[in-house]
């Protein structure tokens, strides 16, 4: 069926993305996207657009990444998917923060993402936002807020027993000292 084909293409794209084979990841993502658009599966469209955004981000095409993350976010928000909404906001904020030199816009988006995360039980998403927010505060020379963001993130990762998150937060905190 078309749904199975789209799922397989998306899965293959995810594997190629993890392998940093970006051309193959993009090719399979675009094929999956076309099928999901024909079927009309908005959640999957949002998810694949987010994956395409990651591919463009990782290859340095920040304008295309922003375009795809924004469309993914818009769809996620329209269908009420909080996790994808948070993910989109976090990626969009990251681009504005690190690649568009718009720290004020980035901060607004990070805060909006935190508000959405606080309205859900998606505590791990909140930790990820706080990690990016810590980087934002570092770039703004606000080291107290940077440390606070990383420490709050660390506490969340410890509650979740997320070793990778704990390591990342500890590394970020150690960089401050």
C-alpha positions in Angstrom: 0.0 0.0 0.0 1.0 3.6 -0.3 1.1 4.0 3.5 3.6 1.1 3.8 5.7 2.5 1.0 5.9 5.9 2.6 6.7 4.4 6.0 9.6 2.4 4.4 10.9 5.4 2.5 10.8 7.5 5.7 12.6 4.7 7.7 15.3 4.4 5.0 15.7 8.2 5.1 16.1 8.2 8.9 18.9 5.5 8.5 20.7 7.5 5.8 20.4 10.6 8.0 22.0 8.8 10.9 24.8 7.7 8.6 25.2 11.3 7.3 24.4 10.2 3.8 22.4 13.4 3.3 21.7 13.1 -0.5 20.1 9.6 0.0 18.3 10.8 3.1 16.9 13.8 1.2 15.9 11.7 -1.8 14.0 9.1 0.3 12.4 11.9 2.5 11.1 13.7 -0.5 9.6 10.5 -1.9 8.0 9.7 1.4 6.7 13.3 1.6 5.0 13.1 -1.8 3.2 9.9 -0.8 2.1 11.3 2.6 0.8 14.4 0.8 -1.2 12.3 -1.6 -2.6 10.3 1.3 -3.2 13.5 3.3 -1.5 12.3 6.5 -0.7 15.6 8.2 1.2 14.2 11.1 3.6 12.3 8.9 3.9 15.3 6.6 5.0 17.4 9.6 7.4 14.7 10.7 9.0 14.3 7.3 9.3 18.0 6.8 11.1 18.2 10.1 13.5 15.5 8.9 14.1 17.4 5.7 14.7 20.5 7.8 17.4 18.5 9.8 19.0 17.4 6.5 19.2 21.0 5.3 20.4 22.2 8.7 23.2 19.6 8.9 24.3 20.5 5.3 24.5 24.2 6.2 21.4 25.3 4.1 19.8 27.2 7.0 17.3 29.1 4.8 15.8 25.8 3.5 16.0 24.3 7.0 14.1 27.2 8.4 11.5 26.9 5.6 10.9 23.2 6.3 11.0 23.5 10.1 8.5 26.4 9.9 6.1 24.4 7.7 6.4 21.4 9.9 5.7 23.5 13.0 2.7 25.1 11.3 1.2 21.8 10.6 2.0 20.3 14.0 0.4 23.3 15.7 -2.7 23.1 13.5 -3.3 19.4 14.3 -2.5 19.9 18.0 0.6 17.8 18.2 2.5 19.3 21.1 5.7 17.3 20.7 6.2 18.2 17.1 5.2 21.8 17.9 7.9 22.0 20.6 10.4 20.4 18.2 9.7 22.9 15.5 9.9 25.9 17.8 13.2 24.6 19.2 14.8 24.1 15.7 13.5 27.4 14.4 14.8 29.2 17.5 18.2 27.5 17.1 18.4 28.8 13.5 17.5 32.3 14.5 20.0 32.2 17.4 23.0 30.6 15.8 22.6 31.4 12.1 20.4 34.4 11.6 21.8 36.6 14.3 18.4 37.4 15.7 18.8 36.5 19.4 15.6 38.4 20.5 13.5 36.3 18.1 15.3 33.2 19.2 14.6 33.9 22.9 10.9 34.5 22.1 10.7 31.1 20.4 12.5 29.3 23.1 10.2 30.7 25.7 7.2 29.8 23.6 8.6 26.2 23.3 9.0 26.1 27.1 5.4 27.3 27.6 4.2 24.5 25.4 6.4 21.9 27.1 5.2 23.1 30.6 1.6 22.5 29.4 2.3 18.9 28.7 4.1 16.0 30.3 6.9 16.2 27.7 9.6 16.8 30.3 12.4 15.5 28.1 11.5 18.1 25.4 11.8 20.8 28.1 15.3 19.6 29.0 16.4 19.9 25.3 15.0 23.4 25.0 16.8 24.4 28.2 20.1 23.1 26.7 19.6 25.3 23.7 18.5 28.2 25.9 21.8 27.8 27.8 23.7 28.2 24.6 21.6 31.2 23.8 22.4 32.8 27.2 26.1 32.0 26.7 26.1 33.9 23.4 24.5 36.8 25.2 27.1 36.7 28.0 24.4 36.0 30.5 26.3 33.3 32.4 24.0 33.1 35.4 21.0 32.3 33.2 23.2 30.0 31.2 24.2 28.0 34.3 20.6 28.0 35.5 19.3 26.6 32.2 21.9 23.8 32.1 21.4 22.9 35.8 17.6 22.7 35.3 18.2 20.6 32.3 20.5 18.3 34.3 17.9 17.9 37.0 15.4 16.8 34.4 17.7 14.4 32.8 18.6 12.9 36.2 14.9 12.4 37.0 14.5 10.6 33.7 17.8 8.6 34.2 18.8 9.8 30.7 22.6 9.2 30.6 23.2 10.9 27.3 21.3 14.0 28.5 23.1 14.0 31.9 26.5 13.8 30.1 25.6 16.7 27.8 24.3 18.9 30.6 27.4 18.1 32.8 29.7 18.9 29.9 27.9 22.3 29.3 28.1 23.1 33.0 31.8 22.2 33.1 32.5 24.6 30.2 31.2 27.5 32.3 33.5 26.9 35.2 
